[in-house]
Amino acid sequence: MSNLSHLLLSAMLVGCSMSVMAQRQVTPVETDDKKPPSPTLHYYDKHGELLKEPVLFLAELDTATNTSVAARPIYPRLHAMDFGLNFFDGILAIAGQKHGGADIWASLSMWNWLFPTVEAGIGIAHNTPNPGNFTYKGKPSPYFKIGADYNFLYKSNPDYRVMLGVRAAYSPFSFDVENITIDSPYWDESSNISLSGCKSQALWGEVLAGLKVNIWRHWSLGWTFRYHFLFGDPENDRANPWYIPGFGAKNSKINVTFSLIYTLPLHKKESTTLESLDSPTE
């Protein structure tokens, strides 16, 4: 009887051991929503920077409800180049403004949100204040600007932009002050003198807000409204300048530009669809 009990007990222990071993062979599947669904998918922030972990990317083009779809930058790093001609000062000069000029500029579109920009132009002036006792002639002189713009519509159609930007500007210029009338009450007579070949230079900064609107194919129109401020007072040892090329009258604070723009694409245009977002990048 004791032998039969020992046999039954041994069989029960073996069965339990086999059950435990069978349970240990089943490994539970770990679920972690933070892990990428595939090592071939890449995740980027809104400016195109690669992320180590996926995040929920909300954009007008992301219409999928499946949050496992990886978000990718809509536009490449080097997207396009813009070339513009600003002629607003020339229009105002024709309308009677006492100074004028024109400039050309170029900007590089990076991810459709950052636009490094350079500008170069020439300005002139001719003004006889009324009342006044002199004539100011600003000789054709160059000016240069460098800066960048930020596009708030970086997720949208690149043909349209709403921007904020900054510029640093510099101009070496020359001017004449002619027909300076000097009255002498003591002698009851007047004399005229002129100051020719006066030279000066100016350094200033600009903060701007702007728009760009496509009108036909690669052609667009652009507007900027600029607040500018001088870094120091440009002077001459013989006379104070009234006008600064690219800045305007020295006592002005606001400037406006109006440009005709040509856009040169730097990549093959591709449509952004839900299928393209679902497909993994190389």
LUMVOLUM-530817 format. One record per residue (C-alpha): residue in three letters; x, y, z. Coordinates in Angstrom, 1 decimal. Example, Ala and Ser with C-alpha at 12.3 -4.5 7.8 and 13.67 -1.06 7.14 Angstrom:
LUMVOLUM-530817
@residu = ALA xx = 12.3 yy = -4.5 zz = 7.8
@residu = SER xx = 13.7 yy = -1.1 zz = 7.1
***
This chain:
LUMVOLUM-530817
@residu = MET xx = 0.0 yy = 0.0 zz = 0.0
@residu = SER xx = 2.8 yy = 2.3 zz = 0.8
@residu = ASN xx = 4.4 yy = 1.6 zz = -2.6
@residu = LEU xx = 1.2 yy = 2.5 zz = -4.4
@residu = SER xx = 1.0 yy = 5.8 zz = -2.4
@residu = HIS xx = 4.6 yy = 6.6 zz = -3.4
@residu = LEU xx = 3.9 yy = 6.0 zz = -7.0
@residu = LEU xx = 0.8 yy = 8.2 zz = -7.0
@residu = LEU xx = 2.7 yy = 11.0 zz = -5.2
@residu = SER xx = 5.6 yy = 10.8 zz = -7.7
@residu = ALA xx = 3.1 yy = 11.0 zz = -10.7
@residu = MET xx = 1.5 yy = 14.1 zz = -9.3
@residu = LEU xx = 4.8 yy = 15.8 zz = -8.7
@residu = VAL xx = 5.9 yy = 15.0 zz = -12.3
@residu = GLY xx = 2.6 yy = 16.4 zz = -13.7
@residu = CYS xx = 3.0 yy = 19.6 zz = -11.7
@residu = SER xx = 6.6 yy = 20.1 zz = -12.9
@residu = MET xx = 5.5 yy = 19.6 zz = -16.5
@residu = SER xx = 2.7 yy = 22.1 zz = -16.1
@residu = VAL xx = 5.1 yy = 24.7 zz = -14.6
@residu = MET xx = 7.5 yy = 24.1 zz = -17.5
@residu = ALA xx = 4.8 yy = 24.5 zz = -20.0
@residu = GLN xx = 3.7 yy = 27.8 zz = -18.4
@residu = ARG xx = 7.3 yy = 29.1 zz = -18.4
@residu = GLN xx = 7.6 yy = 28.5 zz = -22.1
@residu = VAL xx = 4.8 yy = 31.0 zz = -22.9
@residu = THR xx = 6.4 yy = 34.5 zz = -22.9
@residu = PRO xx = 3.9 yy = 37.4 zz = -22.6
@residu = VAL xx = 4.0 yy = 40.0 zz = -25.5
@residu = GLU xx = 5.1 yy = 43.4 zz = -24.3
@residu = THR xx = 3.1 yy = 46.3 zz = -25.7
@residu = ASP xx = 4.6 yy = 49.8 zz = -25.7
@residu = ASP xx = 3.0 yy = 52.5 zz = -27.7
@residu = LYS xx = 6.1 yy = 54.6 zz = -27.4
@residu = LYS xx = 8.2 yy = 52.2 zz = -29.5
@residu = PRO xx = 8.4 yy = 52.8 zz = -33.2
@residu = PRO xx = 6.2 yy = 50.3 zz = -35.1
@residu = SER xx = 9.1 yy = 49.5 zz = -37.5
@residu = PRO xx = 12.9 yy = 50.3 zz = -37.4
@residu = THR xx = 12.5 yy = 51.7 zz = -41.0
@residu = LEU xx = 10.1 yy = 54.5 zz = -39.9
@residu = HIS xx = 11.5 yy = 57.9 zz = -39.0
@residu = TYR xx = 10.0 yy = 60.6 zz = -36.8
@residu = TYR xx = 10.6 yy = 64.3 zz = -37.1
@residu = ASP xx = 9.6 yy = 67.5 zz = -35.4
@residu = LYS xx = 7.8 yy = 70.4 zz = -37.1
@residu = HIS xx = 11.1 yy = 71.8 zz = -38.4
@residu = GLY xx = 12.4 yy = 68.5 zz = -39.9
@residu = GLU xx = 14.7 yy = 67.4 zz = -37.1
@residu = LEU xx = 14.9 yy = 63.7 zz = -36.4
@residu = LEU xx = 13.4 yy = 62.5 zz = -33.1
@residu = LYS xx = 14.5 yy = 59.6 zz = -31.0
@residu = GLU xx = 11.0 yy = 58.8 zz = -30.0
@residu = PRO xx = 7.7 yy = 59.2 zz = -31.9
@residu = VAL xx = 5.3 yy = 61.9 zz = -31.1
@residu = LEU xx = 1.8 yy = 62.8 zz = -32.2
@residu = PHE xx = 2.3 yy = 65.2 zz = -35.2
@residu = LEU xx = -0.8 yy = 67.3 zz = -35.9
@residu = ALA xx = -1.1 yy = 68.9 zz = -39.3
@residu = GLU xx = -3.8 yy = 69.7 zz = -41.8
@residu = LEU xx = -2.4 yy = 66.9 zz = -44.1
@residu = ASP xx = -2.4 yy = 64.3 zz = -41.3
@residu = THR xx = -6.0 yy = 63.0 zz = -41.7
@residu = ALA xx = -5.3 yy = 59.4 zz = -40.6
@residu = THR xx = -6.7 yy = 58.4 zz = -37.3
@residu = ASN xx = -4.1 yy = 55.7 zz = -36.8
@residu = THR xx = -1.5 yy = 57.3 zz = -34.5
@residu = SER xx = 1.1 yy = 54.6 zz = -35.4
@residu = VAL xx = 1.8 yy = 56.3 zz = -38.7
@residu = ALA xx = 5.1 yy = 58.1 zz = -38.5
@residu = ALA xx = 5.1 yy = 61.9 zz = -39.1
@residu = ARG xx = 7.7 yy = 63.1 zz = -41.7
@residu = PRO xx = 8.7 yy = 66.6 zz = -42.8
@residu = ILE xx = 6.4 yy = 67.8 zz = -45.6
@residu = TYR xx = 9.2 yy = 69.7 zz = -47.4
@residu = PRO xx = 12.9 yy = 68.9 zz = -47.9
@residu = ARG xx = 15.7 yy = 70.9 zz = -46.3
@residu = LEU xx = 16.5 yy = 72.8 zz = -49.5
@residu = HIS xx = 13.1 yy = 73.4 zz = -51.0
@residu = ALA xx = 13.3 yy = 76.4 zz = -53.4
@residu = MET xx = 15.0 yy = 79.8 zz = -54.0
@residu = ASP xx = 13.2 yy = 83.1 zz = -54.4
@residu = PHE xx = 14.6 yy = 86.0 zz = -56.4
@residu = GLY xx = 12.9 yy = 89.4 zz = -56.0
@residu = LEU xx = 12.9 yy = 92.9 zz = -57.3
@residu = ASN xx = 11.7 yy = 95.6 zz = -54.9
@residu = PHE xx = 10.5 yy = 98.7 zz = -56.8
@residu = PHE xx = 8.2 yy = 100.3 zz = -54.3
@residu = ASP xx = 10.5 yy = 103.3 zz = -53.6
@residu = GLY xx = 10.7 yy = 103.9 zz = -57.4
@residu = ILE xx = 6.9 yy = 104.1 zz = -57.6
@residu = LEU xx = 6.9 yy = 106.6 zz = -54.7
@residu = ALA xx = 9.6 yy = 108.7 zz = -56.3
@residu = ILE xx = 7.6 yy = 108.9 zz = -59.5
@residu = ALA xx = 4.6 yy = 110.0 zz = -57.3
@residu = GLY xx = 6.6 yy = 112.8 zz = -55.8
@residu = GLN xx = 8.7 yy = 111.3 zz = -53.0
@residu = LYS xx = 12.0 yy = 113.1 zz = -52.5
@residu = HIS xx = 14.1 yy = 110.0 zz = -52.5
@residu = GLY xx = 13.9 yy = 106.6 zz = -54.2
@residu = GLY xx = 15.8 yy = 103.5 zz = -55.2
@residu = ALA xx = 15.4 yy = 99.8 zz = -56.0
@residu = ASP xx = 16.9 yy = 96.6 zz = -54.7
@residu = ILE xx = 17.2 yy = 92.9 zz = -55.7
@residu = TRP xx = 17.1 yy = 90.1 zz = -53.2
@residu = ALA xx = 17.4 yy = 86.3 zz = -52.9
@residu = SER xx = 16.2 yy = 83.9 zz = -50.2
@residu = LEU xx = 16.6 yy = 80.2 zz = -49.7
@residu = SER xx = 13.6 yy = 78.1 zz = -48.5
@residu = MET xx = 14.7 yy = 75.5 zz = -45.9
@residu = TRP xx = 11.9 yy = 73.1 zz = -44.9
@residu = ASN xx = 9.5 yy = 75.9 zz = -46.1
@residu = TRP xx = 9.8 yy = 77.6 zz = -42.7
@residu = LEU xx = 13.3 yy = 79.2 zz = -42.5
@residu = PHE xx = 14.4 yy = 81.7 zz = -45.3
@residu = PRO xx = 17.9 yy = 83.1 zz = -45.1
@residu = THR xx = 17.9 yy = 86.3 zz = -47.2
@residu = VAL xx = 20.3 yy = 88.8 zz = -48.7
@residu = GLU xx = 19.4 yy = 92.1 zz = -50.3
@residu = ALA xx = 21.4 yy = 94.7 zz = -52.3
@residu = GLY xx = 20.2 yy = 98.0 zz = -53.8
@residu = ILE xx = 20.9 yy = 101.6 zz = -54.8
@residu = GLY xx = 19.3 yy = 104.7 zz = -53.4
@residu = ILE xx = 19.3 yy = 108.4 zz = -54.4
@residu = ALA xx = 17.7 yy = 111.6 zz = -53.0
@residu = HIS xx = 16.9 yy = 115.1 zz = -54.1
@residu = ASN xx = 15.2 yy = 117.5 zz = -51.7
@residu = THR xx = 14.8 yy = 121.2 zz = -51.2
@residu = PRO xx = 12.9 yy = 121.7 zz = -48.0
@residu = ASN xx = 10.2 yy = 124.3 zz = -48.0
@residu = PRO xx = 10.9 yy = 126.5 zz = -46.1
@residu = GLY xx = 14.6 yy = 125.8 zz = -46.3
@residu = ASN xx = 17.9 yy = 127.3 zz = -47.2
@residu = PHE xx = 19.6 yy = 124.4 zz = -48.9
@residu = THR xx = 19.2 yy = 121.6 zz = -51.5
@residu = TYR xx = 20.1 yy = 118.1 zz = -50.5
@residu = LYS xx = 21.4 yy = 115.7 zz = -53.2
@residu = GLY xx = 22.0 yy = 112.1 zz = -52.3
@residu = LYS xx = 24.3 yy = 110.6 zz = -54.9
@residu = PRO xx = 23.5 yy = 107.0 zz = -56.1
@residu = SER xx = 24.9 yy = 104.8 zz = -53.3
@residu = PRO xx = 24.6 yy = 101.1 zz = -52.5
@residu = TYR xx = 23.2 yy = 99.4 zz = -49.5
@residu = PHE xx = 23.3 yy = 95.8 zz = -48.3
@residu = LYS xx = 21.0 yy = 93.7 zz = -46.0
@residu = ILE xx = 21.2 yy = 90.2 zz = -44.5
@residu = GLY xx = 18.8 yy = 88.3 zz = -42.3
@residu = ALA xx = 16.2 yy = 85.6 zz = -42.2
@residu = ASP xx = 12.4 yy = 85.1 zz = -42.2
@residu = TYR xx = 10.2 yy = 82.6 zz = -40.4
@residu = ASN xx = 7.1 yy = 81.3 zz = -42.3
@residu = PHE xx = 4.1 yy = 80.6 zz = -40.1
@residu = LEU xx = 2.4 yy = 78.7 zz = -42.9
@residu = TYR xx = 5.2 yy = 76.1 zz = -43.2
@residu = LYS xx = 2.7 yy = 73.2 zz = -43.3
@residu = SER xx = 0.7 yy = 74.7 zz = -46.1
@residu = ASN xx = 1.1 yy = 75.5 zz = -49.8
@residu = PRO xx = 4.5 yy = 77.1 zz = -50.3
@residu = ASP xx = 3.0 yy = 79.5 zz = -52.8
@residu = TYR xx = 1.6 yy = 81.5 zz = -49.9
@residu = ARG xx = 3.5 yy = 82.8 zz = -46.8
@residu = VAL xx = 2.9 yy = 84.8 zz = -43.7
@residu = MET xx = 6.3 yy = 85.8 zz = -42.3
@residu = LEU xx = 8.2 yy = 87.6 zz = -39.6
@residu = GLY xx = 11.9 yy = 88.5 zz = -40.1
@residu = VAL xx = 14.9 yy = 90.5 zz = -39.1
@residu = ARG xx = 17.6 yy = 92.3 zz = -41.1
@residu = ALA xx = 21.0 yy = 93.8 zz = -40.4
@residu = ALA xx = 21.8 yy = 96.6 zz = -43.0
@residu = TYR xx = 24.7 yy = 98.7 zz = -44.0
@residu = SER xx = 25.2 yy = 101.6 zz = -46.4
@residu = PRO xx = 28.3 yy = 103.7 zz = -47.4
@residu = PHE xx = 27.0 yy = 106.8 zz = -49.1
@residu = SER xx = 27.9 yy = 110.2 zz = -50.3
@residu = PHE xx = 25.9 yy = 113.4 zz = -50.7
@residu = ASP xx = 26.1 yy = 117.1 zz = -51.6
@residu = VAL xx = 24.4 yy = 120.0 zz = -49.8
@residu = GLU xx = 24.1 yy = 122.9 zz = -52.3
@residu = ASN xx = 22.8 yy = 126.4 zz = -52.4
@residu = ILE xx = 23.1 yy = 127.0 zz = -48.7
@residu = THR xx = 21.9 yy = 130.5 zz = -48.1
@residu = ILE xx = 23.5 yy = 132.4 zz = -45.3
@residu = ASP xx = 21.9 yy = 135.7 zz = -44.3
@residu = SER xx = 23.8 yy = 138.4 zz = -42.6
@residu = PRO xx = 21.5 yy = 140.9 zz = -40.8
@residu = TYR xx = 24.4 yy = 143.1 zz = -39.9
@residu = TRP xx = 25.5 yy = 143.6 zz = -43.5
@residu = ASP xx = 22.0 yy = 143.2 zz = -44.9
@residu = GLU xx = 23.1 yy = 140.7 zz = -47.5
@residu = SER xx = 23.1 yy = 137.0 zz = -48.3
@residu = SER xx = 25.7 yy = 134.5 zz = -49.5
@residu = ASN xx = 25.5 yy = 131.0 zz = -51.0
@residu = ILE xx = 27.9 yy = 128.2 zz = -50.4
@residu = SER xx = 27.9 yy = 124.5 zz = -51.3
@residu = LEU xx = 29.3 yy = 121.4 zz = -49.6
@residu = SER xx = 30.3 yy = 118.7 zz = -52.2
@residu = GLY xx = 31.5 yy = 115.2 zz = -51.8
@residu = CYS xx = 30.4 yy = 114.6 zz = -48.3
@residu = LYS xx = 30.7 yy = 111.0 zz = -47.2
@residu = SER xx = 29.1 yy = 109.0 zz = -44.4
@residu = GLN xx = 28.0 yy = 105.4 zz = -43.5
@residu = ALA xx = 25.2 yy = 103.9 zz = -41.6
@residu = LEU xx = 24.4 yy = 100.6 zz = -39.8
@residu = TRP xx = 20.9 yy = 99.7 zz = -38.8
@residu = GLY xx = 18.5 yy = 96.9 zz = -38.0
@residu = GLU xx = 15.0 yy = 96.0 zz = -39.2
@residu = VAL xx = 12.1 yy = 94.0 zz = -37.9
@residu = LEU xx = 9.6 yy = 93.1 zz = -40.6
@residu = ALA xx = 6.2 yy = 91.4 zz = -41.2
@residu = GLY xx = 5.4 yy = 90.2 zz = -44.7
@residu = LEU xx = 3.2 yy = 88.3 zz = -47.1
@residu = LYS xx = 3.8 yy = 86.3 zz = -50.3
@residu = VAL xx = 1.0 yy = 85.5 zz = -52.8
@residu = ASN xx = 1.4 yy = 83.4 zz = -56.0
@residu = ILE xx = -0.1 yy = 85.1 zz = -59.1
@residu = TRP xx = 1.0 yy = 82.8 zz = -62.0
@residu = ARG xx = 3.1 yy = 79.7 zz = -62.2
@residu = HIS xx = 6.5 yy = 80.5 zz = -60.5
@residu = TRP xx = 5.7 yy = 84.2 zz = -60.2
@residu = SER xx = 4.5 yy = 85.9 zz = -57.0
@residu = LEU xx = 4.0 yy = 89.3 zz = -55.4
@residu = GLY xx = 5.4 yy = 90.1 zz = -51.9
@residu = TRP xx = 4.9 yy = 92.9 zz = -49.4
@residu = THR xx = 6.9 yy = 93.7 zz = -46.2
@residu = PHE xx = 6.3 yy = 96.3 zz = -43.5
@residu = ARG xx = 9.5 yy = 97.2 zz = -41.7
@residu = TYR xx = 10.4 yy = 99.0 zz = -38.5
@residu = HIS xx = 14.0 yy = 100.1 zz = -38.6
@residu = PHE xx = 16.4 yy = 101.7 zz = -36.1
@residu = LEU xx = 19.9 yy = 103.1 zz = -36.4
@residu = PHE xx = 22.9 yy = 101.7 zz = -34.6
@residu = GLY xx = 24.5 yy = 105.1 zz = -34.0
@residu = ASP xx = 24.0 yy = 108.5 zz = -35.7
@residu = PRO xx = 25.6 yy = 108.8 zz = -39.2
@residu = GLU xx = 27.3 yy = 112.1 zz = -39.4
@residu = ASN xx = 29.8 yy = 114.0 zz = -41.5
@residu = ASP xx = 32.3 yy = 116.5 zz = -40.3
@residu = ARG xx = 30.8 yy = 119.1 zz = -42.6
@residu = ALA xx = 27.0 yy = 118.3 zz = -42.7
@residu = ASN xx = 24.4 yy = 115.9 zz = -41.3
@residu = PRO xx = 22.9 yy = 113.5 zz = -43.9
@residu = TRP xx = 19.1 yy = 113.9 zz = -44.5
@residu = TYR xx = 18.8 yy = 110.6 zz = -46.4
@residu = ILE xx = 20.3 yy = 107.1 zz = -46.0
@residu = PRO xx = 20.0 yy = 104.6 zz = -48.9
@residu = GLY xx = 17.9 yy = 101.6 zz = -48.1
@residu = PHE xx = 16.7 yy = 103.3 zz = -44.9
@residu = GLY xx = 14.9 yy = 106.4 zz = -46.1
@residu = ALA xx = 14.8 yy = 109.8 zz = -44.5
@residu = LYS xx = 17.0 yy = 109.7 zz = -41.3
@residu = ASN xx = 14.1 yy = 110.6 zz = -39.1
@residu = SER xx = 11.7 yy = 107.9 zz = -40.5
@residu = LYS xx = 10.9 yy = 104.7 zz = -38.6
@residu = ILE xx = 8.7 yy = 102.7 zz = -41.0
@residu = ASN xx = 9.5 yy = 101.4 zz = -44.5
@residu = VAL xx = 7.4 yy = 99.4 zz = -47.0
@residu = THR xx = 8.6 yy = 97.1 zz = -49.8
@residu = PHE xx = 6.7 yy = 95.7 zz = -52.8
@residu = SER xx = 8.4 yy = 93.0 zz = -54.8
@residu = LEU xx = 7.9 yy = 90.9 zz = -57.9
@residu = ILE xx = 9.2 yy = 87.4 zz = -57.1
@residu = TYR xx = 10.4 yy = 84.4 zz = -59.2
@residu = THR xx = 10.6 yy = 81.0 zz = -57.4
@residu = LEU xx = 13.1 yy = 78.4 zz = -58.6
@residu = PRO xx = 12.2 yy = 74.9 zz = -57.3
@residu = LEU xx = 15.2 yy = 72.9 zz = -56.0
@residu = HIS xx = 13.5 yy = 69.5 zz = -56.0
@residu = LYS xx = 10.9 yy = 67.5 zz = -58.0
@residu = LYS xx = 7.4 yy = 68.5 zz = -56.9
@residu = GLU xx = 5.6 yy = 65.6 zz = -55.3
@residu = SER xx = 2.1 yy = 65.4 zz = -54.0
@residu = THR xx = 1.7 yy = 64.6 zz = -50.3
@residu = THR xx = -1.0 yy = 61.9 zz = -49.9
@residu = LEU xx = -2.0 yy = 59.6 zz = -47.1
@residu = GLU xx = -0.4 yy = 56.7 zz = -48.9
@residu = SER xx = 2.9 yy = 58.5 zz = -49.1
@residu = LEU xx = 2.8 yy = 59.2 zz = -45.4
@residu = ASP xx = 2.1 yy = 55.6 zz = -44.7
@residu = SER xx = 5.0 yy = 54.3 zz = -46.8
@residu = PRO xx = 8.3 yy = 54.1 zz = -44.9
@residu = THR xx = 11.2 yy = 56.4 zz = -45.9
@residu = GLU xx = 14.5 yy = 55.1 zz = -47.2
***
